[in-house]
Amino acid sequence: MVDTSALQYLFRIGQLEILQKLFDEVLVTNAVEQELNRGKSEGYSVPNITEYSWITIEKPDSRSIPTELQLLGDGECASILLAREISADQIILDDLDARYAAETLGLHVIGTIGILMRAKEQNLILAIAPLLDQLNDAGMWISIEIKQYALELSGEEN
């Protein structure tokens, strides 16, 4: 289960296919697809997820939104709802409020940086440091502390 930000940032740094290599199944919600399409129409560099045969688009069945999700964006809310419905192993979210809400609802959360760290662990990439710089250049805000922590955990401390 992948939310909008992870898709757009991995796409922008040329690493979207990492998701296919790391996961047996990559799901996004129709709300995430709509957010990406809206971004594309506004001139942003985002993937057209219908071009990726390994990405499945689904719509959550749930009509009632738990209190924890009511202030989140449509894509985040739908992603968390669907992840709960299908008992997803993980959900990929970057937004702190969305991450907190998902964890509160019992979901295992990983972010874009965590995806890169896992890719390095599985020898799919050589290093995360240059990719973290590329993420930053692509518009993702990464605090110095988070960057340093990720580099240390990946054995790339400066």
ABEGO torsion letter per residue (X at the ends): XBBAAAAAAAAAAGAAAAAAAABABBBBBAAAAAAAAAAAAAGBBBBBAAABAABBBBBBABABBBAAAAABBAAAAAAAAAAAAAGBABBBBABAAAAAAAAAAGBBBBBAAAAAAAAAAAGABABAAAAAAAAAAAGBBBBAAAAAAAAAAAGABX
